[in-house]
Amino acid sequence: MRVSATCPLLLLPLVTAVVLALPRSAPAADPVVWRTDYNAARKEAADKGLPLFVVVGTENCFYCKKLEAGPCRDAAVVGQLANNFIPLKIDASRDPNLARALKVQLYPTIVFAGPDGKIHAFVEGYIDADRLTEHLKRTGTAVSTTDWAARDFEQASRALAAGDYPRAVTLLKGITRELGEKPIGVKSQQVLDDVERTAAGKLTRAKDLEQRGFTQEAMDTLAETVKTYAGTLAAGDAATMMTGLAAKPEIQDKLRLRTARDLLAVAKEDFRLGRFFDCLLKCEQLAVFSDLPEGKEAVALAGDVKGNPERLAAVCEQMNQRTAMMYLTLADSWVAKGQTSEAIACYEKVTRLCPNSRSGDLALAQLAKLKANGGATPVNLSKPNQ
């Protein structure tokens, strides 16, 4: 009997033999790089600033295998785990102590934790890909550094590099207040602690100077601490210590003497540079130190100005220039309010005070503009240099 070549009964053994002879394909590789060492994963998370995604299960757990074969191979989940997390797989049968420490009661259990190890969420039992993706996004947002914090930390770092500690302290305190438990908050606190230690060192030096009798040097160190490290606890303590020292009679006498010496030095410099009006003003301020040699020297210096006609004429001219500039400023204010008649009166006073001067010429020009425009606001007004 002839048999058809297409007879399925005869072809079946042949097909089966061919299929069995073909090489078996290897199972698909897991797209997620799972860590299995808890301590190593914790360290990696801390170093990279990434949150942990921990799956706790057992080899004979049906839903553990279903979670691994399904949601954990979903494209959205894989993308999150590969880029934003440190994935860790724990076999509870091999590491029961760790499972108990994590308070795992059902398999599988997913633990979401920050880079610092702080647990943010538990998911017990099987979860589908969509819900798992939402959990991943929520955890990533919770532990990630916000844009403003990153910007403020960068600005604080630049301020520290420039020696602007008050600004750096303000920025870092804002970060620690809002994000104290997050990695950038912890890092900001560490930087703050470093600044505090430096400021505290200055305060300790000031205390040592005061105990050894170098009170003025101690006051200078305290003042530097208050100014340079404003916002730190040490700066606050330094300000309190300064107040206490300044209240002592002997300290007040030293401060008074130093103030008189500094003021007299500036008055002498004004005299040397021909700023006789400023020199006289400082000599008048030194009148309250009449019991000190500096006060007596100031009286003599003022006499050198007032007893010399040329110097006294310079005083009058410098005083007129100051007054003229104030009237120019006042005229600006009147013009801004639309009260041109008052502005004109100010400009006219300037022309009388300082004729044939830059201030006077400027006032004349503005007067001409106002009158030509029927009292309209003048433009391009600029002040003369002092």
PAKOLKE-995456 format. One record per residue (C-alpha): residue number from 1; residue in one letter; z, y, x. Coordinates in steps of 0.1 Angstrom, whole numbers, plus 5000, padded with zeros to 4 digits. Layout:
BEGIN
PT resi resn   pz   py   px
PT  NUM    A    Z    Y    X
...
//
This chain:
BEGIN
PT resi resn   pz   py   px
PT    1    M 5000 5000 5000
PT    2    R 4990 5034 5013
PT    3    V 5018 5060 5013
PT    4    S 5011 5097 5009
PT    5    A 5019 5119 5039
PT    6    T 5037 5142 5017
PT    7    C 5061 5116 5003
PT    8    P 5096 5132 5004
PT    9    L 5113 5098 5009
PT   10    L 5094 5092 5041
PT   11    L 5097 5128 5054
PT   12    L 5135 5131 5048
PT   13    P 5146 5110 5078
PT   14    L 5121 5128 5100
PT   15    V 5133 5163 5089
PT   16    T 5169 5152 5093
PT   17    A 5163 5140 5128
PT   18    V 5146 5172 5138
PT   19    V 5174 5194 5124
PT   20    L 5200 5173 5142
PT   21    A 5181 5176 5174
PT   22    L 5180 5214 5173
PT   23    P 5207 5232 5194
PT   24    R 5236 5246 5174
PT   25    S 5239 5284 5175
PT   26    A 5271 5298 5189
PT   27    P 5295 5315 5164
PT   28    A 5290 5352 5161
PT   29    A 5311 5372 5185
PT   30    D 5340 5392 5171
PT   31    P 5330 5429 5171
PT   32    V 5366 5440 5176
PT   33    V 5382 5437 5210
PT   34    W 5416 5424 5200
PT   35    R 5446 5427 5222
PT   36    T 5472 5399 5222
PT   37    D 5499 5413 5245
PT   38    Y 5522 5435 5226
PT   39    N 5537 5454 5255
PT   40    A 5503 5460 5272
PT   41    A 5488 5472 5239
PT   42    R 5518 5496 5234
PT   43    K 5512 5511 5269
PT   44    E 5475 5514 5263
PT   45    A 5481 5532 5231
PT   46    A 5505 5556 5247
PT   47    D 5481 5562 5277
PT   48    K 5451 5569 5255
PT   49    G 5470 5586 5227
PT   50    L 5456 5562 5201
PT   51    P 5474 5546 5172
PT   52    L 5480 5508 5170
PT   53    F 5465 5485 5144
PT   54    V 5486 5453 5144
PT   55    V 5477 5422 5124
PT   56    V 5505 5396 5122
PT   57    G 5495 5362 5109
PT   58    T 5493 5325 5118
PT   59    E 5465 5301 5126
PT   60    N 5469 5280 5094
PT   61    C 5471 5311 5071
PT   62    F 5442 5311 5047
PT   63    Y 5443 5348 5039
PT   64    C 5447 5357 5076
PT   65    K 5414 5340 5083
PT   66    K 5398 5356 5052
PT   67    L 5409 5390 5064
PT   68    E 5395 5384 5099
PT   69    A 5362 5370 5087
PT   70    G 5357 5397 5060
PT   71    P 5373 5432 5061
PT   72    C 5379 5431 5098
PT   73    R 5342 5426 5104
PT   74    D 5331 5454 5080
PT   75    A 5310 5480 5097
PT   76    A 5333 5509 5086
PT   77    V 5364 5491 5097
PT   78    V 5349 5480 5130
PT   79    G 5339 5516 5137
PT   80    Q 5374 5528 5131
PT   81    L 5391 5501 5152
PT   82    A 5366 5504 5181
PT   83    N 5369 5542 5185
PT   84    N 5402 5553 5170
PT   85    F 5427 5525 5174
PT   86    I 5441 5499 5197
PT   87    P 5437 5466 5177
PT   88    L 5465 5440 5183
PT   89    K 5466 5405 5169
PT   90    I 5500 5387 5168
PT   91    D 5505 5350 5161
PT   92    A 5538 5348 5143
PT   93    S 5542 5311 5151
PT   94    R 5540 5318 5188
PT   95    D 5560 5350 5188
PT   96    P 5585 5347 5159
PT   97    N 5609 5372 5175
PT   98    L 5584 5400 5175
PT   99    A 5574 5391 5139
PT  100    R 5611 5394 5129
PT  101    A 5615 5426 5148
PT  102    L 5586 5440 5128
PT  103    K 5602 5427 5096
PT  104    V 5572 5407 5086
PT  105    Q 5578 5385 5055
PT  106    L 5542 5377 5044
PT  107    Y 5511 5367 5062
PT  108    P 5489 5385 5069
PT  109    T 5508 5418 5074
PT  110    I 5491 5448 5089
PT  111    V 5512 5474 5108
PT  112    F 5499 5509 5114
PT  113    A 5518 5526 5143
PT  114    G 5514 5558 5163
PT  115    P 5509 5559 5201
PT  116    D 5546 5563 5205
PT  117    G 5553 5531 5186
PT  118    K 5565 5548 5154
PT  119    I 5555 5528 5124
PT  120    H 5535 5548 5098
PT  121    A 5527 5521 5072
PT  122    F 5528 5484 5063
PT  123    V 5502 5465 5043
PT  124    E 5514 5430 5032
PT  125    G 5488 5404 5022
PT  126    Y 5451 5404 5020
PT  127    I 5433 5438 5016
PT  128    D 5397 5445 5010
PT  129    A 5375 5465 5033
PT  130    D 5374 5498 5013
PT  131    R 5412 5500 5010
PT  132    L 5416 5490 5047
PT  133    T 5392 5518 5057
PT  134    E 5413 5543 5037
PT  135    H 5445 5532 5054
PT  136    L 5428 5535 5088
PT  137    K 5416 5571 5081
PT  138    R 5450 5581 5067
PT  139    T 5468 5568 5098
PT  140    G 5443 5583 5122
PT  141    T 5448 5617 5105
PT  142    A 5485 5614 5106
PT  143    V 5488 5607 5143
PT  144    S 5458 5627 5156
PT  145    T 5462 5661 5172
PT  146    T 5451 5689 5149
PT  147    D 5426 5715 5160
PT  148    W 5452 5744 5160
PT  149    A 5477 5724 5180
PT  150    A 5451 5715 5207
PT  151    R 5440 5752 5208
PT  152    D 5476 5764 5211
PT  153    F 5485 5739 5238
PT  154    E 5455 5749 5258
PT  155    Q 5464 5786 5254
PT  156    A 5500 5778 5264
PT  157    S 5488 5760 5295
PT  158    R 5467 5790 5305
PT  159    A 5496 5814 5299
PT  160    L 5518 5792 5321
PT  161    A 5492 5793 5348
PT  162    A 5491 5831 5346
PT  163    G 5529 5834 5346
PT  164    D 5531 5846 5310
PT  165    Y 5561 5824 5301
PT  166    P 5571 5843 5269
PT  167    R 5537 5836 5253
PT  168    A 5536 5800 5265
PT  169    V 5571 5794 5251
PT  170    T 5562 5809 5217
PT  171    L 5531 5787 5214
PT  172    L 5549 5755 5226
PT  173    K 5578 5761 5202
PT  174    G 5553 5763 5173
PT  175    I 5537 5730 5182
PT  176    T 5571 5712 5186
PT  177    R 5583 5726 5153
PT  178    E 5553 5713 5134
PT  179    L 5544 5682 5154
PT  180    G 5575 5673 5173
PT  181    E 5572 5636 5168
PT  182    K 5535 5634 5175
PT  183    P 5521 5630 5211
PT  184    I 5512 5666 5215
PT  185    G 5546 5677 5201
PT  186    V 5564 5654 5226
PT  187    K 5542 5667 5254
PT  188    S 5549 5703 5244
PT  189    Q 5586 5697 5244
PT  190    Q 5584 5682 5279
PT  191    V 5566 5714 5291
PT  192    L 5593 5735 5273
PT  193    D 5620 5716 5290
PT  194    D 5604 5723 5324
PT  195    V 5603 5760 5317
PT  196    E 5639 5759 5305
PT  197    R 5650 5742 5338
PT  198    T 5632 5769 5358
PT  199    A 5649 5797 5338
PT  200    A 5682 5779 5340
PT  201    G 5679 5779 5378
PT  202    K 5675 5817 5378
PT  203    L 5706 5820 5356
PT  204    T 5726 5797 5380
PT  205    R 5715 5819 5409
PT  206    A 5726 5850 5391
PT  207    K 5760 5835 5384
PT  208    D 5764 5825 5420
PT  209    L 5755 5860 5432
PT  210    E 5781 5875 5408
PT  211    Q 5808 5852 5420
PT  212    R 5801 5862 5456
PT  213    G 5804 5898 5448
PT  214    F 5767 5907 5448
PT  215    T 5769 5922 5413
PT  216    Q 5738 5944 5415
PT  217    E 5717 5915 5428
PT  218    A 5730 5894 5400
PT  219    M 5721 5920 5374
PT  220    D 5686 5922 5389
PT  221    T 5682 5884 5387
PT  222    L 5695 5884 5351
PT  223    A 5671 5912 5341
PT  224    E 5642 5892 5357
PT  225    T 5652 5861 5338
PT  226    V 5654 5879 5305
PT  227    K 5620 5895 5310
PT  228    T 5601 5866 5326
PT  229    Y 5615 5838 5305
PT  230    A 5620 5855 5271
PT  231    G 5624 5829 5243
PT  232    T 5642 5804 5264
PT  233    L 5679 5795 5260
PT  234    A 5685 5806 5296
PT  235    A 5671 5840 5288
PT  236    G 5694 5844 5259
PT  237    D 5724 5834 5280
PT  238    A 5712 5859 5308
PT  239    A 5711 5887 5283
PT  240    T 5747 5879 5271
PT  241    M 5758 5878 5307
PT  242    M 5742 5912 5315
PT  243    T 5759 5928 5285
PT  244    G 5793 5915 5298
PT  245    L 5787 5927 5333
PT  246    A 5774 5961 5322
PT  247    A 5807 5966 5303
PT  248    K 5827 5965 5335
PT  249    P 5836 6000 5348
PT  250    E 5827 5991 5383
PT  251    I 5793 5979 5372
PT  252    Q 5787 6010 5351
PT  253    D 5794 6032 5381
PT  254    K 5769 6012 5402
PT  255    L 5743 6013 5375
PT  256    R 5748 6051 5371
PT  257    L 5744 6056 5408
PT  258    R 5712 6036 5409
PT  259    T 5698 6054 5379
PT  260    A 5705 6088 5396
PT  261    R 5689 6076 5429
PT  262    D 5657 6063 5411
PT  263    L 5653 6095 5390
PT  264    L 5657 6117 5421
PT  265    A 5632 6096 5440
PT  266    V 5606 6102 5412
PT  267    A 5614 6139 5410
PT  268    K 5608 6142 5448
PT  269    E 5575 6124 5444
PT  270    D 5564 6148 5416
PT  271    F 5573 6177 5438
PT  272    R 5552 6163 5467
PT  273    L 5522 6158 5445
PT  274    G 5524 6193 5430
PT  275    R 5535 6180 5395
PT  276    F 5562 6207 5394
PT  277    F 5565 6207 5356
PT  278    D 5574 6170 5357
PT  279    C 5597 6176 5386
PT  280    L 5617 6202 5367
PT  281    L 5620 6178 5337
PT  282    K 5635 6151 5359
PT  283    C 5658 6176 5376
PT  284    E 5671 6186 5341
PT  285    Q 5678 6149 5334
PT  286    L 5697 6147 5366
PT  287    A 5721 6174 5354
PT  288    V 5743 6147 5338
PT  289    F 5749 6134 5374
PT  290    S 5763 6167 5387
PT  291    D 5793 6148 5401
PT  292    L 5770 6127 5424
PT  293    P 5751 6139 5455
PT  294    E 5719 6131 5437
PT  295    G 5728 6156 5410
PT  296    K 5735 6183 5435
PT  297    E 5702 6176 5453
PT  298    A 5683 6179 5420
PT  299    V 5697 6214 5415
PT  300    A 5685 6224 5449
PT  301    L 5650 6208 5442
PT  302    A 5647 6227 5410
PT  303    G 5656 6259 5428
PT  304    D 5628 6253 5452
PT  305    V 5604 6252 5423
PT  306    K 5618 6282 5403
PT  307    G 5622 6303 5434
PT  308    N 5586 6301 5444
PT  309    P 5562 6321 5422
PT  310    E 5532 6299 5430
PT  311    R 5550 6268 5421
PT  312    L 5565 6284 5389
PT  313    A 5530 6295 5380
PT  314    A 5518 6259 5383
PT  315    V 5547 6248 5361
PT  316    C 5535 6273 5334
PT  317    E 5499 6261 5337
PT  318    Q 5509 6224 5335
PT  319    M 5531 6231 5305
PT  320    N 5503 6249 5288
PT  321    Q 5479 6220 5294
PT  322    R 5504 6196 5279
PT  323    T 5508 6218 5249
PT  324    A 5471 6223 5245
PT  325    M 5465 6185 5245
PT  326    M 5491 6181 5218
PT  327    Y 5474 6208 5197
PT  328    L 5440 6190 5202
PT  329    T 5456 6158 5189
PT  330    L 5471 6177 5160
PT  331    A 5437 6192 5152
PT  332    D 5422 6157 5151
PT  333    S 5448 6147 5126
PT  334    W 5441 6177 5104
PT  335    V 5403 6170 5105
PT  336    A 5409 6134 5096
PT  337    K 5426 6146 5064
PT  338    G 5398 6171 5057
PT  339    Q 5421 6202 5062
PT  340    T 5397 6221 5085
PT  341    S 5415 6254 5082
PT  342    E 5446 6239 5099
PT  343    A 5424 6223 5125
PT  344    I 5407 6256 5133
PT  345    A 5441 6272 5138
PT  346    C 5450 6245 5163
PT  347    Y 5418 6249 5182
PT  348    E 5423 6287 5184
PT  349    K 5458 6282 5199
PT  350    V 5443 6260 5225
PT  351    T 5417 6287 5235
PT  352    R 5446 6312 5239
PT  353    L 5468 6288 5258
PT  354    C 5442 6275 5282
PT  355    P 5412 6299 5285
PT  356    N 5385 6289 5310
PT  357    S 5398 6253 5312
PT  358    R 5385 6220 5301
PT  359    S 5408 6220 5271
PT  360    G 5399 6255 5262
PT  361    D 5361 6248 5265
PT  362    L 5365 6217 5243
PT  363    A 5384 6236 5217
PT  364    L 5357 6263 5216
PT  365    A 5330 6237 5212
PT  366    Q 5348 6221 5182
PT  367    L 5354 6255 5167
PT  368    A 5317 6263 5169
PT  369    K 5308 6230 5152
PT  370    L 5333 6236 5124
PT  371    K 5322 6271 5117
PT  372    A 5285 6262 5120
PT  373    N 5290 6234 5094
PT  374    G 5310 6255 5071
PT  375    G 5342 6237 5081
PT  376    A 5327 6202 5083
PT  377    T 5344 6175 5105
PT  378    P 5334 6179 5142
PT  379    V 5322 6148 5160
PT  380    N 5324 6134 5195
PT  381    L 5358 6149 5202
PT  382    S 5373 6136 5235
PT  383    K 5406 6146 5251
PT  384    P 5408 6160 5286
PT  385    N 5425 6140 5313
PT  386    Q 5461 6149 5320
//
